Structures are given as C-alpha cells and as structure tokens.
Amino acid sequence: MIVVVFNQKGGVGKSTISTNLAAQSAKVGHKTLLVDLDAQGNSTHYVGFDANEKCLTVADMFKQTC
C-alpha cells in the first residue's frame, strides 16, 4: 500500500500525520519508508534525525538527476 499526504497549504499537519502514520505502520510490522520533502524537515526532526547534519539529502538527489 502507498499512502501520500499532500496539501499545498502550510500549517495543516502534514508532517505530523505523515510521521504518525509511518510510525504506526512500522509498529504493526509493515515495511515503512517516510520521505520528507519539506524544506523545513519537520518529519526528519520528529523521527530523531538532525536535519542540519551534513549528509546527502533528497535535494542532492534531485540536483544530480536534473
């Protein structure tokens, strides 16, 4: 199953609901991938990663692809 959370308006809870859906999915044993494309990186922060840490990002992948 693929679940996408999308809304162009800010402040509607996209990061919160996405992170919670991913956590619950993983908790019940499903293989789960949460991709945080938001420039603020809130979902990345919520799951315990430092968004400011220097590492390759999705933005780097897009830059190399385009």
mmCIF file as Biopython writes it, N, C-alpha, C and O atoms, coordinates in Angstrom:
data_model
#
loop_
_atom_site.group_PDB
_atom_site.id
_atom_site.type_symbol
_atom_site.label_atom_id
_atom_site.label_alt_id
_atom_site.label_comp_id
_atom_site.label_asym_id
_atom_site.label_entity_id
_atom_site.label_seq_id
_atom_site.pdbx_PDB_ins_code
_atom_site.Cartn_x
_atom_site.Cartn_y
_atom_site.Cartn_z
_atom_site.occupancy
_atom_site.B_iso_or_equiv
_atom_site.auth_seq_id
_atom_site.auth_asym_id
_atom_site.pdbx_PDB_model_num
ATOM 1   N N  . MET A ? 1  ? 0.834  -1.160 0.000   1.0 0.0 1  A 1 
ATOM 2   C CA . MET A ? 1  ? 0.000  0.000  0.000   1.0 0.0 1  A 1 
ATOM 3   C C  . MET A ? 1  ? 0.890  1.238  0.000   1.0 0.0 1  A 1 
ATOM 4   O O  . MET A ? 1  ? 1.914  1.273  0.682   1.0 0.0 1  A 1 
ATOM 5   N N  . ILE A ? 2  ? 0.502  2.234  -0.754  1.0 0.0 2  A 1 
ATOM 6   C CA . ILE A ? 2  ? 1.207  3.514  -0.786  1.0 0.0 2  A 1 
ATOM 7   C C  . ILE A ? 2  ? 0.256  4.578  -0.251  1.0 0.0 2  A 1 
ATOM 8   O O  . ILE A ? 2  ? -0.891 4.679  -0.686  1.0 0.0 2  A 1 
ATOM 9   N N  . VAL A ? 3  ? 0.745  5.366  0.694   1.0 0.0 3  A 1 
ATOM 10  C CA . VAL A ? 3  ? -0.041 6.461  1.258   1.0 0.0 3  A 1 
ATOM 11  C C  . VAL A ? 3  ? 0.712  7.750  0.999   1.0 0.0 3  A 1 
ATOM 12  O O  . VAL A ? 3  ? 1.906  7.844  1.286   1.0 0.0 3  A 1 
ATOM 13  N N  . VAL A ? 4  ? 0.028  8.739  0.461   1.0 0.0 4  A 1 
ATOM 14  C CA . VAL A ? 4  ? 0.626  10.047 0.195   1.0 0.0 4  A 1 
ATOM 15  C C  . VAL A ? 4  ? -0.173 11.091 0.955   1.0 0.0 4  A 1 
ATOM 16  O O  . VAL A ? 4  ? -1.403 11.109 0.895   1.0 0.0 4  A 1 
ATOM 17  N N  . VAL A ? 5  ? 0.528  11.961 1.671   1.0 0.0 5  A 1 
ATOM 18  C CA . VAL A ? 5  ? -0.110 13.082 2.348   1.0 0.0 5  A 1 
ATOM 19  C C  . VAL A ? 5  ? 0.345  14.339 1.644   1.0 0.0 5  A 1 
ATOM 20  O O  . VAL A ? 5  ? 1.533  14.660 1.637   1.0 0.0 5  A 1 
ATOM 21  N N  . PHE A ? 6  ? -0.604 15.059 1.046   1.0 0.0 6  A 1 
ATOM 22  C CA . PHE A ? 6  ? -0.258 16.231 0.263   1.0 0.0 6  A 1 
ATOM 23  C C  . PHE A ? 6  ? -1.285 17.331 0.472   1.0 0.0 6  A 1 
ATOM 24  O O  . PHE A ? 6  ? -2.490 17.085 0.441   1.0 0.0 6  A 1 
ATOM 25  N N  . ASN A ? 7  ? -0.808 18.517 0.682   1.0 0.0 7  A 1 
ATOM 26  C CA . ASN A ? 7  ? -1.648 19.708 0.733   1.0 0.0 7  A 1 
ATOM 27  C C  . ASN A ? 7  ? -0.713 20.888 0.540   1.0 0.0 7  A 1 
ATOM 28  O O  . ASN A ? 7  ? 0.317  20.972 1.208   1.0 0.0 7  A 1 
ATOM 29  N N  . GLN A ? 8  ? -1.050 21.792 -0.352  1.0 0.0 8  A 1 
ATOM 30  C CA . GLN A ? 8  ? -0.146 22.910 -0.621  1.0 0.0 8  A 1 
ATOM 31  C C  . GLN A ? 8  ? -0.166 23.971 0.480   1.0 0.0 8  A 1 
ATOM 32  O O  . GLN A ? 8  ? 0.752  24.787 0.567   1.0 0.0 8  A 1 
ATOM 33  N N  . LYS A ? 9  ? -1.187 23.967 1.306   1.0 0.0 9  A 1 
ATOM 34  C CA . LYS A ? 9  ? -1.285 24.943 2.377   1.0 0.0 9  A 1 
ATOM 35  C C  . LYS A ? 9  ? -0.385 24.527 3.533   1.0 0.0 9  A 1 
ATOM 36  O O  . LYS A ? 9  ? -0.312 23.349 3.882   1.0 0.0 9  A 1 
ATOM 37  N N  . GLY A ? 10 ? 0.277  25.471 4.105   1.0 0.0 10 A 1 
ATOM 38  C CA . GLY A ? 10 ? 1.121  25.194 5.261   1.0 0.0 10 A 1 
ATOM 39  C C  . GLY A ? 10 ? 0.320  25.151 6.547   1.0 0.0 10 A 1 
ATOM 40  O O  . GLY A ? 10 ? -0.777 25.704 6.624   1.0 0.0 10 A 1 
ATOM 41  N N  . GLY A ? 11 ? 0.866  24.500 7.547   1.0 0.0 11 A 1 
ATOM 42  C CA . GLY A ? 11 ? 0.269  24.503 8.868   1.0 0.0 11 A 1 
ATOM 43  C C  . GLY A ? 11 ? -0.974 23.661 9.040   1.0 0.0 11 A 1 
ATOM 44  O O  . GLY A ? 11 ? -1.778 23.916 9.937   1.0 0.0 11 A 1 
ATOM 45  N N  . VAL A ? 12 ? -1.146 22.648 8.182   1.0 0.0 12 A 1 
ATOM 46  C CA . VAL A ? 12 ? -2.344 21.812 8.280   1.0 0.0 12 A 1 
ATOM 47  C C  . VAL A ? 12 ? -2.056 20.441 8.891   1.0 0.0 12 A 1 
ATOM 48  O O  . VAL A ? 12 ? -2.955 19.606 8.985   1.0 0.0 12 A 1 
ATOM 49  N N  . GLY A ? 13 ? -0.815 20.203 9.304   1.0 0.0 13 A 1 
ATOM 50  C CA . GLY A ? 13 ? -0.482 18.955 9.988   1.0 0.0 13 A 1 
ATOM 51  C C  . GLY A ? 13 ? 0.047  17.846 9.103   1.0 0.0 13 A 1 
ATOM 52  O O  . GLY A ? 13 ? -0.011 16.678 9.485   1.0 0.0 13 A 1 
ATOM 53  N N  . LYS A ? 14 ? 0.563  18.182 7.924   1.0 0.0 14 A 1 
ATOM 54  C CA . LYS A ? 14 ? 1.073  17.148 7.010   1.0 0.0 14 A 1 
ATOM 55  C C  . LYS A ? 14 ? 2.221  16.359 7.628   1.0 0.0 14 A 1 
ATOM 56  O O  . LYS A ? 14 ? 2.225  15.129 7.579   1.0 0.0 14 A 1 
ATOM 57  N N  . SER A ? 15 ? 3.185  17.048 8.202   1.0 0.0 15 A 1 
ATOM 58  C CA . SER A ? 15 ? 4.340  16.367 8.797   1.0 0.0 15 A 1 
ATOM 59  C C  . SER A ? 15 ? 3.920  15.516 9.985   1.0 0.0 15 A 1 
ATOM 60  O O  . SER A ? 15 ? 4.383  14.386 10.142  1.0 0.0 15 A 1 
ATOM 61  N N  . THR A ? 16 ? 3.054  16.053 10.809  1.0 0.0 16 A 1 
ATOM 62  C CA . THR A ? 16 ? 2.604  15.323 11.998  1.0 0.0 16 A 1 
ATOM 63  C C  . THR A ? 16 ? 1.862  14.055 11.614  1.0 0.0 16 A 1 
ATOM 64  O O  . THR A ? 16 ? 2.163  12.980 12.133  1.0 0.0 16 A 1 
ATOM 65  N N  . ILE A ? 17 ? 0.897  14.168 10.713  1.0 0.0 17 A 1 
ATOM 66  C CA . ILE A ? 17 ? 0.112  12.982 10.338  1.0 0.0 17 A 1 
ATOM 67  C C  . ILE A ? 17 ? 0.977  11.975 9.583   1.0 0.0 17 A 1 
ATOM 68  O O  . ILE A ? 17 ? 0.832  10.768 9.777   1.0 0.0 17 A 1 
ATOM 69  N N  . SER A ? 18 ? 1.867  12.457 8.732   1.0 0.0 18 A 1 
ATOM 70  C CA . SER A ? 18 ? 2.745  11.547 7.982   1.0 0.0 18 A 1 
ATOM 71  C C  . SER A ? 18 ? 3.646  10.754 8.914   1.0 0.0 18 A 1 
ATOM 72  O O  . SER A ? 18 ? 3.798  9.541  8.767   1.0 0.0 18 A 1 
ATOM 73  N N  . THR A ? 19 ? 4.241  11.452 9.876   1.0 0.0 19 A 1 
ATOM 74  C CA . THR A ? 19 ? 5.137  10.788 10.819  1.0 0.0 19 A 1 
ATOM 75  C C  . THR A ? 19 ? 4.383  9.777  11.673  1.0 0.0 19 A 1 
ATOM 76  O O  . THR A ? 19 ? 4.870  8.669  11.899  1.0 0.0 19 A 1 
ATOM 77  N N  . ASN A ? 20 ? 3.211  10.147 12.145  1.0 0.0 20 A 1 
ATOM 78  C CA . ASN A ? 20 ? 2.426  9.232  12.966  1.0 0.0 20 A 1 
ATOM 79  C C  . ASN A ? 20 ? 1.930  8.030  12.173  1.0 0.0 20 A 1 
ATOM 80  O O  . ASN A ? 20 ? 1.929  6.914  12.693  1.0 0.0 20 A 1 
ATOM 81  N N  . LEU A ? 21 ? 1.507  8.230  10.921  1.0 0.0 21 A 1 
ATOM 82  C CA . LEU A ? 21 ? 1.102  7.098  10.077  1.0 0.0 21 A 1 
ATOM 83  C C  . LEU A ? 21 ? 2.272  6.148  9.830   1.0 0.0 21 A 1 
ATOM 84  O O  . LEU A ? 21 ? 2.113  4.928  9.881   1.0 0.0 21 A 1 
ATOM 85  N N  . ALA A ? 22 ? 3.453  6.720  9.561   1.0 0.0 22 A 1 
ATOM 86  C CA . ALA A ? 22 ? 4.635  5.886  9.328   1.0 0.0 22 A 1 
ATOM 87  C C  . ALA A ? 22 ? 5.017  5.110  10.587  1.0 0.0 22 A 1 
ATOM 88  O O  . ALA A ? 22 ? 5.350  3.927  10.515  1.0 0.0 22 A 1 
ATOM 89  N N  . ALA A ? 23 ? 4.967  5.776  11.734  1.0 0.0 23 A 1 
ATOM 90  C CA . ALA A ? 23 ? 5.319  5.110  12.992  1.0 0.0 23 A 1 
ATOM 91  C C  . ALA A ? 23 ? 4.359  3.967  13.290  1.0 0.0 23 A 1 
ATOM 92  O O  . ALA A ? 23 ? 4.784  2.881  13.683  1.0 0.0 23 A 1 
ATOM 93  N N  . GLN A ? 24 ? 3.080  4.205  13.106  1.0 0.0 24 A 1 
ATOM 94  C CA . GLN A ? 24 ? 2.091  3.153  13.380  1.0 0.0 24 A 1 
ATOM 95  C C  . GLN A ? 24 ? 2.239  1.991  12.402  1.0 0.0 24 A 1 
ATOM 96  O O  . GLN A ? 24 ? 2.112  0.829  12.786  1.0 0.0 24 A 1 
ATOM 97  N N  . SER A ? 25 ? 2.507  2.310  11.145  1.0 0.0 25 A 1 
ATOM 98  C CA . SER A ? 25 ? 2.701  1.279  10.129  1.0 0.0 25 A 1 
ATOM 99  C C  . SER A ? 25 ? 3.897  0.387  10.490  1.0 0.0 25 A 1 
ATOM 100 O O  . SER A ? 25 ? 3.824  -0.839 10.405  1.0 0.0 25 A 1 
ATOM 101 N N  . ALA A ? 26 ? 4.995  1.031  10.893  1.0 0.0 26 A 1 
ATOM 102 C CA . ALA A ? 26 ? 6.186  0.269  11.295  1.0 0.0 26 A 1 
ATOM 103 C C  . ALA A ? 26 ? 5.921  -0.541 12.560  1.0 0.0 26 A 1 
ATOM 104 O O  . ALA A ? 26 ? 6.399  -1.667 12.697  1.0 0.0 26 A 1 
ATOM 105 N N  . LYS A ? 27 ? 5.166  0.033  13.472  1.0 0.0 27 A 1 
ATOM 106 C CA . LYS A ? 27 ? 4.877  -0.636 14.746  1.0 0.0 27 A 1 
ATOM 107 C C  . LYS A ? 27 ? 4.124  -1.947 14.549  1.0 0.0 27 A 1 
ATOM 108 O O  . LYS A ? 27 ? 4.332  -2.907 15.290  1.0 0.0 27 A 1 
ATOM 109 N N  . VAL A ? 28 ? 3.246  -1.982 13.544  1.0 0.0 28 A 1 
ATOM 110 C CA . VAL A ? 28 ? 2.486  -3.218 13.306  1.0 0.0 28 A 1 
ATOM 111 C C  . VAL A ? 28 ? 3.213  -4.166 12.351  1.0 0.0 28 A 1 
ATOM 112 O O  . VAL A ? 28 ? 2.669  -5.197 11.954  1.0 0.0 28 A 1 
ATOM 113 N N  . GLY A ? 29 ? 4.461  -3.805 11.982  1.0 0.0 29 A 1 
ATOM 114 C CA . GLY A ? 29 ? 5.291  -4.740 11.232  1.0 0.0 29 A 1 
ATOM 115 C C  . GLY A ? 29 ? 5.388  -4.523 9.733   1.0 0.0 29 A 1 
ATOM 116 O O  . GLY A ? 29 ? 5.990  -5.341 9.036   1.0 0.0 29 A 1 
ATOM 117 N N  . HIS A ? 30 ? 4.817  -3.453 9.220   1.0 0.0 30 A 1 
ATOM 118 C CA . HIS A ? 30 ? 4.917  -3.173 7.783   1.0 0.0 30 A 1 
ATOM 119 C C  . HIS A ? 30 ? 6.259  -2.522 7.465   1.0 0.0 30 A 1 
ATOM 120 O O  . HIS A ? 30 ? 6.785  -1.741 8.258   1.0 0.0 30 A 1 
ATOM 121 N N  . LYS A ? 31 ? 6.806  -2.852 6.298   1.0 0.0 31 A 1 
ATOM 122 C CA . LYS A ? 31 ? 7.977  -2.131 5.824   1.0 0.0 31 A 1 
ATOM 123 C C  . LYS A ? 31 ? 7.521  -0.704 5.533   1.0 0.0 31 A 1 
ATOM 124 O O  . LYS A ? 31 ? 6.531  -0.493 4.834   1.0 0.0 31 A 1 
ATOM 125 N N  . THR A ? 32 ? 8.243  0.264  6.069   1.0 0.0 32 A 1 
ATOM 126 C CA . THR A ? 32 ? 7.785  1.638  6.017   1.0 0.0 32 A 1 
ATOM 127 C C  . THR A ? 32 ? 8.909  2.562  5.579   1.0 0.0 32 A 1 
ATOM 128 O O  . THR A ? 32 ? 10.036 2.465  6.066   1.0 0.0 32 A 1 
ATOM 129 N N  . LEU A ? 33 ? 8.591  3.458  4.656   1.0 0.0 33 A 1 
ATOM 130 C CA . LEU A ? 33 ? 9.534  4.488  4.216   1.0 0.0 33 A 1 
ATOM 131 C C  . LEU A ? 33 ? 8.839  5.829  4.323   1.0 0.0 33 A 1 
ATOM 132 O O  . LEU A ? 33 ? 7.787  6.037  3.719   1.0 0.0 33 A 1 
ATOM 133 N N  . LEU A ? 34 ? 9.416  6.737  5.085   1.0 0.0 34 A 1 
ATOM 134 C CA . LEU A ? 34 ? 8.908  8.096  5.215   1.0 0.0 34 A 1 
ATOM 135 C C  . LEU A ? 34 ? 9.884  9.013  4.499   1.0 0.0 34 A 1 
ATOM 136 O O  . LEU A ? 34 ? 11.049 9.101  4.886   1.0 0.0 34 A 1 
ATOM 137 N N  . VAL A ? 35 ? 9.424  9.695  3.464   1.0 0.0 35 A 1 
ATOM 138 C CA . VAL A ? 35 ? 10.271 10.609 2.701   1.0 0.0 35 A 1 
ATOM 139 C C  . VAL A ? 35 ? 9.832  12.033 3.031   1.0 0.0 35 A 1 
ATOM 140 O O  . VAL A ? 35 ? 8.682  12.403 2.793   1.0 0.0 35 A 1 
ATOM 141 N N  . ASP A ? 36 ? 10.732 12.813 3.569   1.0 0.0 36 A 1 
ATOM 142 C CA . ASP A ? 36 ? 10.441 14.187 3.984   1.0 0.0 36 A 1 
ATOM 143 C C  . ASP A ? 36 ? 10.971 15.144 2.918   1.0 0.0 36 A 1 
ATOM 144 O O  . ASP A ? 36 ? 12.171 15.412 2.857   1.0 0.0 36 A 1 
ATOM 145 N N  . LEU A ? 37 ? 10.074 15.653 2.081   1.0 0.0 37 A 1 
ATOM 146 C CA . LEU A ? 37 ? 10.469 16.589 1.031   1.0 0.0 37 A 1 
ATOM 147 C C  . LEU A ? 37 ? 10.265 18.048 1.444   1.0 0.0 37 A 1 
ATOM 148 O O  . LEU A ? 37 ? 10.527 18.956 0.656   1.0 0.0 37 A 1 
ATOM 149 N N  . ASP A ? 38 ? 9.807  18.273 2.655   1.0 0.0 38 A 1 
ATOM 150 C CA . ASP A ? 38 ? 9.576  19.620 3.151   1.0 0.0 38 A 1 
ATOM 151 C C  . ASP A ? 38 ? 10.916 20.286 3.464   1.0 0.0 38 A 1 
ATOM 152 O O  . ASP A ? 38 ? 11.782 19.689 4.104   1.0 0.0 38 A 1 
ATOM 153 N N  . ALA A ? 39 ? 11.073 21.513 3.011   1.0 0.0 39 A 1 
ATOM 154 C CA . ALA A ? 39 ? 12.331 22.233 3.246   1.0 0.0 39 A 1 
ATOM 155 C C  . ALA A ? 39 ? 12.616 22.442 4.734   1.0 0.0 39 A 1 
ATOM 156 O O  . ALA A ? 39 ? 13.776 22.540 5.132   1.0 0.0 39 A 1 
ATOM 157 N N  . GLN A ? 40 ? 11.576 22.510 5.550   1.0 0.0 40 A 1 
ATOM 158 C CA . GLN A ? 40 ? 11.771 22.685 6.987   1.0 0.0 40 A 1 
ATOM 159 C C  . GLN A ? 40 ? 12.240 21.404 7.666   1.0 0.0 40 A 1 
ATOM 160 O O  . GLN A ? 40 ? 12.840 21.465 8.739   1.0 0.0 40 A 1 
ATOM 161 N N  . GLY A ? 41 ? 11.983 20.270 7.076   1.0 0.0 41 A 1 
ATOM 162 C CA . GLY A ? 41 ? 12.468 18.995 7.608   1.0 0.0 41 A 1 
ATOM 163 C C  . GLY A ? 41 ? 11.831 18.575 8.919   1.0 0.0 41 A 1 
ATOM 164 O O  . GLY A ? 41 ? 12.488 17.927 9.735   1.0 0.0 41 A 1 
ATOM 165 N N  . ASN A ? 42 ? 10.581 18.921 9.145   1.0 0.0 42 A 1 
ATOM 166 C CA . ASN A ? 42 ? 9.941  18.588 10.420  1.0 0.0 42 A 1 
ATOM 167 C C  . ASN A ? 42 ? 9.799  17.088 10.641  1.0 0.0 42 A 1 
ATOM 168 O O  . ASN A ? 42 ? 10.051 16.609 11.747  1.0 0.0 42 A 1 
ATOM 169 N N  . SER A ? 43 ? 9.405  16.336 9.623   1.0 0.0 43 A 1 
ATOM 170 C CA . SER A ? 43 ? 9.270  14.884 9.796   1.0 0.0 43 A 1 
ATOM 171 C C  . SER A ? 43 ? 10.619 14.258 10.123  1.0 0.0 43 A 1 
ATOM 172 O O  . SER A ? 43 ? 10.699 13.338 10.937  1.0 0.0 43 A 1 
ATOM 173 N N  . THR A ? 44 ? 11.667 14.748 9.498   1.0 0.0 44 A 1 
ATOM 174 C CA . THR A ? 44 ? 13.020 14.265 9.775   1.0 0.0 44 A 1 
ATOM 175 C C  . THR A ? 44 ? 13.356 14.512 11.243  1.0 0.0 44 A 1 
ATOM 176 O O  . THR A ? 44 ? 13.905 13.642 11.919  1.0 0.0 44 A 1 
ATOM 177 N N  . HIS A ? 45 ? 13.025 15.687 11.721  1.0 0.0 45 A 1 
ATOM 178 C CA . HIS A ? 45 ? 13.280 16.026 13.123  1.0 0.0 45 A 1 
ATOM 179 C C  . HIS A ? 45 ? 12.438 15.167 14.066  1.0 0.0 45 A 1 
ATOM 180 O O  . HIS A ? 45 ? 12.936 14.696 15.089  1.0 0.0 45 A 1 
ATOM 181 N N  . TYR A ? 46 ? 11.174 14.962 13.728  1.0 0.0 46 A 1 
ATOM 182 C CA . TYR A ? 46 ? 10.265 14.193 14.587  1.0 0.0 46 A 1 
ATOM 183 C C  . TYR A ? 46 ? 10.757 12.768 14.824  1.0 0.0 46 A 1 
ATOM 184 O O  . TYR A ? 46 ? 10.583 12.225 15.914  1.0 0.0 46 A 1 
ATOM 185 N N  . VAL A ? 47 ? 11.373 12.158 13.801  1.0 0.0 47 A 1 
ATOM 186 C CA . VAL A ? 47 ? 11.816 10.767 13.960  1.0 0.0 47 A 1 
ATOM 187 C C  . VAL A ? 47 ? 13.217 10.659 14.548  1.0 0.0 47 A 1 
ATOM 188 O O  . VAL A ? 47 ? 13.752 9.558  14.675  1.0 0.0 47 A 1 
ATOM 189 N N  . GLY A ? 48 ? 13.821 11.803 14.909  1.0 0.0 48 A 1 
ATOM 190 C CA . GLY A ? 48 ? 15.064 11.761 15.664  1.0 0.0 48 A 1 
ATOM 191 C C  . GLY A ? 48 ? 16.333 12.035 14.902  1.0 0.0 48 A 1 
ATOM 192 O O  . GLY A ? 48 ? 17.420 11.846 15.448  1.0 0.0 48 A 1 
ATOM 193 N N  . PHE A ? 49 ? 16.243 12.471 13.662  1.0 0.0 49 A 1 
ATOM 194 C CA . PHE A ? 49 ? 17.437 12.811 12.901  1.0 0.0 49 A 1 
ATOM 195 C C  . PHE A ? 49 ? 17.669 14.307 12.955  1.0 0.0 49 A 1 
ATOM 196 O O  . PHE A ? 49 ? 16.723 15.089 13.050  1.0 0.0 49 A 1 
ATOM 197 N N  . ASP A ? 50 ? 18.923 14.700 12.895  1.0 0.0 50 A 1 
ATOM 198 C CA . ASP A ? 50 ? 19.273 16.119 12.866  1.0 0.0 50 A 1 
ATOM 199 C C  . ASP A ? 50 ? 19.254 16.584 11.417  1.0 0.0 50 A 1 
ATOM 200 O O  . ASP A ? 50 ? 20.120 16.195 10.634  1.0 0.0 50 A 1 
ATOM 201 N N  . ALA A ? 51 ? 18.274 17.413 11.048  1.0 0.0 51 A 1 
ATOM 202 C CA . ALA A ? 51 ? 18.134 17.888 9.667   1.0 0.0 51 A 1 
ATOM 203 C C  . ALA A ? 51 ? 19.304 18.766 9.250   1.0 0.0 51 A 1 
ATOM 204 O O  . ALA A ? 51 ? 19.534 18.951 8.055   1.0 0.0 51 A 1 
ATOM 205 N N  . ASN A ? 52 ? 20.045 19.307 10.204  1.0 0.0 52 A 1 
ATOM 206 C CA . ASN A ? 52 ? 21.183 20.177 9.883   1.0 0.0 52 A 1 
ATOM 207 C C  . ASN A ? 52 ? 22.484 19.407 9.722   1.0 0.0 52 A 1 
ATOM 208 O O  . ASN A ? 52 ? 23.497 19.978 9.318   1.0 0.0 52 A 1 
ATOM 209 N N  . GLU A ? 53 ? 22.466 18.119 10.033  1.0 0.0 53 A 1 
ATOM 210 C CA . GLU A ? 53 ? 23.663 17.290 9.905   1.0 0.0 53 A 1 
ATOM 211 C C  . GLU A ? 53 ? 24.052 17.197 8.436   1.0 0.0 53 A 1 
ATOM 212 O O  . GLU A ? 53 ? 23.197 17.023 7.568   1.0 0.0 53 A 1 
ATOM 213 N N  . LYS A ? 54 ? 25.325 17.312 8.170   1.0 0.0 54 A 1 
ATOM 214 C CA . LYS A ? 54 ? 25.814 17.292 6.788   1.0 0.0 54 A 1 
ATOM 215 C C  . LYS A ? 54 ? 25.816 15.859 6.244   1.0 0.0 54 A 1 
ATOM 216 O O  . LYS A ? 54 ? 26.648 15.039 6.632   1.0 0.0 54 A 1 
ATOM 217 N N  . CYS A ? 55 ? 24.883 15.575 5.348   1.0 0.0 55 A 1 
ATOM 218 C CA . CYS A ? 55 ? 24.819 14.281 4.691   1.0 0.0 55 A 1 
ATOM 219 C C  . CYS A ? 55 ? 24.046 14.474 3.388   1.0 0.0 55 A 1 
ATOM 220 O O  . CYS A ? 55 ? 23.453 15.531 3.168   1.0 0.0 55 A 1 
ATOM 221 N N  . LEU A ? 56 ? 24.050 13.478 2.542   1.0 0.0 56 A 1 
ATOM 222 C CA . LEU A ? 56 ? 23.314 13.579 1.293   1.0 0.0 56 A 1 
ATOM 223 C C  . LEU A ? 56 ? 21.822 13.612 1.579   1.0 0.0 56 A 1 
ATOM 224 O O  . LEU A ? 56 ? 21.331 12.907 2.461   1.0 0.0 56 A 1 
ATOM 225 N N  . THR A ? 57 ? 21.107 14.434 0.828   1.0 0.0 57 A 1 
ATOM 226 C CA . THR A ? 57 ? 19.682 14.612 1.049   1.0 0.0 57 A 1 
ATOM 227 C C  . THR A ? 57 ? 18.913 14.329 -0.234  1.0 0.0 57 A 1 
ATOM 228 O O  . THR A ? 57 ? 19.510 14.094 -1.285  1.0 0.0 57 A 1 
ATOM 229 N N  . VAL A ? 58 ? 17.603 14.353 -0.145  1.0 0.0 58 A 1 
ATOM 230 C CA . VAL A ? 58 ? 16.750 14.208 -1.327  1.0 0.0 58 A 1 
ATOM 231 C C  . VAL A ? 58 ? 17.020 15.368 -2.284  1.0 0.0 58 A 1 
ATOM 232 O O  . VAL A ? 58 ? 16.995 15.182 -3.501  1.0 0.0 58 A 1 
ATOM 233 N N  . ALA A ? 59 ? 17.276 16.562 -1.749  1.0 0.0 59 A 1 
ATOM 234 C CA . ALA A ? 59 ? 17.589 17.713 -2.602  1.0 0.0 59 A 1 
ATOM 235 C C  . ALA A ? 59 ? 18.854 17.440 -3.412  1.0 0.0 59 A 1 
ATOM 236 O O  . ALA A ? 59 ? 18.915 17.808 -4.585  1.0 0.0 59 A 1 
ATOM 237 N N  . ASP A ? 60 ? 19.857 16.810 -2.823  1.0 0.0 60 A 1 
ATOM 238 C CA . ASP A ? 60 ? 21.080 16.452 -3.553  1.0 0.0 60 A 1 
ATOM 239 C C  . ASP A ? 60 ? 20.769 15.476 -4.678  1.0 0.0 60 A 1 
ATOM 240 O O  . ASP A ? 60 ? 21.320 15.587 -5.774  1.0 0.0 60 A 1 
ATOM 241 N N  . MET A ? 61 ? 19.883 14.515 -4.407  1.0 0.0 61 A 1 
ATOM 242 C CA . MET A ? 61 ? 19.488 13.553 -5.428  1.0 0.0 61 A 1 
ATOM 243 C C  . MET A ? 61 ? 18.804 14.261 -6.600  1.0 0.0 61 A 1 
ATOM 244 O O  . MET A ? 61 ? 19.095 13.977 -7.762  1.0 0.0 61 A 1 
ATOM 245 N N  . PHE A ? 62 ? 17.888 15.190 -6.279  1.0 0.0 62 A 1 
ATOM 246 C CA . PHE A ? 62 ? 17.214 15.939 -7.344  1.0 0.0 62 A 1 
ATOM 247 C C  . PHE A ? 62 ? 18.199 16.777 -8.162  1.0 0.0 62 A 1 
ATOM 248 O O  . PHE A ? 62 ? 18.073 16.865 -9.384  1.0 0.0 62 A 1 
ATOM 249 N N  . LYS A ? 63 ? 19.177 17.390 -7.493  1.0 0.0 63 A 1 
ATOM 250 C CA . LYS A ? 63 ? 20.172 18.201 -8.192  1.0 0.0 63 A 1 
ATOM 251 C C  . LYS A ? 63 ? 20.989 17.348 -9.160  1.0 0.0 63 A 1 
ATOM 252 O O  . LYS A ? 63 ? 21.301 17.790 -10.265 1.0 0.0 63 A 1 
ATOM 253 N N  . GLN A ? 64 ? 21.337 16.126 -8.748  1.0 0.0 64 A 1 
ATOM 254 C CA . GLN A ? 64 ? 22.136 15.240 -9.590  1.0 0.0 64 A 1 
ATOM 255 C C  . GLN A ? 64 ? 21.310 14.695 -10.750 1.0 0.0 64 A 1 
ATOM 256 O O  . GLN A ? 64 ? 21.847 14.445 -11.829 1.0 0.0 64 A 1 
ATOM 257 N N  . THR A ? 65 ? 20.015 14.512 -10.539 1.0 0.0 65 A 1 
ATOM 258 C CA . THR A ? 65 ? 19.142 13.933 -11.558 1.0 0.0 65 A 1 
ATOM 259 C C  . THR A ? 65 ? 18.765 14.948 -12.626 1.0 0.0 65 A 1 
ATOM 260 O O  . THR A ? 65 ? 18.683 14.611 -13.807 1.0 0.0 65 A 1 
ATOM 261 N N  . CYS A ? 66 ? 18.537 16.187 -12.213 1.0 0.0 66 A 1 
ATOM 262 C CA . CYS A ? 66 ? 18.030 17.210 -13.162 1.0 0.0 66 A 1 
ATOM 263 C C  . CYS A ? 66 ? 19.144 17.892 -13.917 1.0 0.0 66 A 1 
ATOM 264 O O  . CYS A ? 66 ? 18.884 18.766 -14.744 1.0 0.0 66 A 1 
#
